Amino acid sequence: MSEFEGRFAVLRQSADTGAVAAIERLIRDAPDADLSRVNVLDFARTHNIDEERTIAAFLHAARLGLFELSWNVLCPGCGGVLDSNTTLKTVDQKAYACALCAAGYEPSLDEMVEVAFTVSPSVRRIAAHDPETLTMWQYMRQMFWSSGLELPEGDAFDKLLQEMIIESVELPAGEKAHLSLQLPPHFIIVFDPVTHSAHFLDVKGEPTRDRQSLSVVFNKMHAPTGTVEMRPGPLRLTLENRTDVRVLPALYIAGDALHHMLGKRKRFLTAKRLLTNQTFRDIYRTDTLDIDQRLKITSLTFMFTDLKGSTELYERVGDLVAYDMVKAHFRVLSEVVAAEAGAVVKTIGDAVMATFPTPERALAAALRIREAMHTLNAESKHEYLLLKIGLHEGPCLAVTLNDRLDYFGQSVNIAARVQGLSESSSIFATAPVVEHSGSARLLDAAGLKAVAQRHHLRGVANELTVYEIP
């Protein structure tokens, strides 16, 4: 058995067989471009495989060295990769600047950090492992633009380039190029994806027959250099590469074709979703954030649960029986949370804190957990397991506490306080959870009506609307 086959034999033992088979075919048969920055959600859709199982399979494959995982900071405007990292620990907390869009952004883990998978060079060497060998437009597709950009293929892409590109050139390190071209009356961007630098030409006014001149220098500076006004007509453009690598400048017309291309997006695996994935937390337990690192998440849904009267339970049925019952409760809770794309963050005694990417997944998990507790109670013929559940959605910070990934902020505090309102098997949830469109559909389908209440929560200045789901 080869090393390749051996790794897949191990992978089959820990991941969904259908997902593993699809990954094996991908590595064996797919063209190079399909193995660079694989969009896991797109892969799952294409192969009709459950997303959570696909994510888990790729994570296990990366752990076995079949793929390299990258955390890519994206520009929300153009979908370009502003920074690529092999670990979340090296994602900067400060603002990132996109030269193409002339805008700065504070990174958040919701939609600005993409998680992608590239085949390991020890498994199969592809062109993207040597980016300097890629053609200009393959470089743009595989190295600059994110996997969330839905780019056309073949002739459609070539036609699009004809509409939005005036000129392009591959410029080796230390070289100069002199271009003679005609400037149309448009806003034009001279952009290089290697140095991520841009120069803006606002071409307007009366056309001229006189030749205009412009020099552009590429170095390690990433900031845009401002806008130069020019007139439609002939231009002598000098491009100079002062870096130690080749650059790939092109003149883009900032018109409808470019904006339409950059506006076509598809779903991709975000850092937020991966951090709320149980498989990721299990196999990358400590390989997440540095101790002093704090990264922003604009929306995360929290679940807090706690067993009511657990101390009395030990008194009534004895330590051994009570322990088995509590253990069964933890097992069911963990299984349901993982099945709904969530992750258990930590347990504190009989209490559990879990996170979900969206409110409806958290609510679905809460309803399933409550039903599972009813089933366990029916089996024991006693109402021993009464679980108090609280849900809240809001912004937070991802941090490292006690050597593990955790979350900090008022949203976490509110979720914990909401759980404290529950006195029976009712679920308590705040307005952002219950009023979410997906949650509303879920409640309608289950024939449940959430009852609004007003509460003062300890540590929260204003009175909140909290819903009880009986």
Phi, psi and omega in degrees: 000129179287166178298322178300311180295325179296320179295320180289329175297320177292319182298322180297335181281343186240355184223166180301131185296322178295317178295319180296317179298318179295321178294320180297318176296321179302312183292322184286318196244339189287151173295159184309316186299330182284349182256005178256123180049062180296128174275106188296321181292322177293321178298316179297317180296314182298323184261005177056049179241144178306136184298315183296321178292325178292315178301314180299319181296316178294323177296314178296322179296320177294321179296330179274000177087012178281329179228157171253129182268134178233143177251107188253121176280125187251152168276122180293342181282304185255350182078013179280153178275114181275333181199137179243133186229143177277347177214152179294340182297336183262005173286121183290148178277343187277181182288147173252144180250135174255116181292323182297321181265353183053048182216153177247148184220140170275126185292137171233155185276357183289296184233000184259352177237113180266141174249120183229164184234128176242136182303141181290140180296338177286343179265312177202125180275129180237168184299326183294342174290341176233077188303332182291348178269350181286145172294167183305311188280336170290326175297315179298318183289318188265336186245325185266305183283148183282167179287352179271359178266127183267090184271144177291164181244161170055229184298327180297322179290318179299319179295320179296319179298321180297327182283328190245354181249126176275315182200151175214157183205145171262119188243109181296164180302133176077004185261164174238153174224140178243120183245137173248122185210168178256126179273122174278164181281072180220168170278126187239140179242122171269107188234137174240122182283341183286310177271354184051058179233151183218148175229135188251133179241117177263097187266113183203174179093191180289136176300150178234151174264347180287138180285128176264157182231145178208138177243134178234129180249133176255125177221202183274003178284134183259346186284144175294153186258012179097187186244136178249129177274132179223167180253150176302137180145193185289144179224134171258107184253123177254124178247128182235128180258107179258022177259178178259014176228164176290152174240161187229063182287148175214155177259112182260134170277118181279068182240200185298321184298314180294314182295323178294317180297314182288342181273349181273109185240159172225162183294145176218166181283116179268160177299323180300313181295321181293323180292337178264013180264128185294322179298317179299314181296328182287316187261346174241047191306315184248355185265063182233275185247151171290161186299327182260008183272137178223120182241142187276137170235125185278338180206119176216143181255130184251142172237130171241134176231156176204138177284128179280130175068034181293327178296316178294329178300314178299324180291321186285316189250354180093158187299315186294311180294316180298319180298316180296322180292316179295321178297319178297322178297317178296320181297311180298315182299315181297319181295316181292316179302313180296321181294334179260029175066022179254182179213141174281122181279313181193161172242143178230099187065238177265004181266150181229140171244128180226159179233154180220150181289334183219156180300320184292329177291323178293316180294319178300318178296317181299317180294319179293320179295317180299317179295322179295324177294322176300319180295317178297320178294322179296323179294325180271351181063025177214151177271060183281325186259094175251114187255125175270128185233132175231140182230143174205145177240140178176183180282160179197178173246136171273127185221172171250122176229132180053043175065027177212159179292131180216180182228147185224143175141173183296330178299321178295316180298317181297316180301319180294320180292323179296318177300326180293344178285335185287136179242351182218217180268010175291147175262133176249133182216148180279170182302318180301334178278306186292324184275359174294140186301320179294322178293320179299318178296322180296315179294319178299316181295327181273356181069031182251144178239120179283135182255121183283141175222157174250132183222146166265122180256138182300130180087359180244124189295314187261151176292140183243151169274122179237137182257136171261128178252100187289000000 
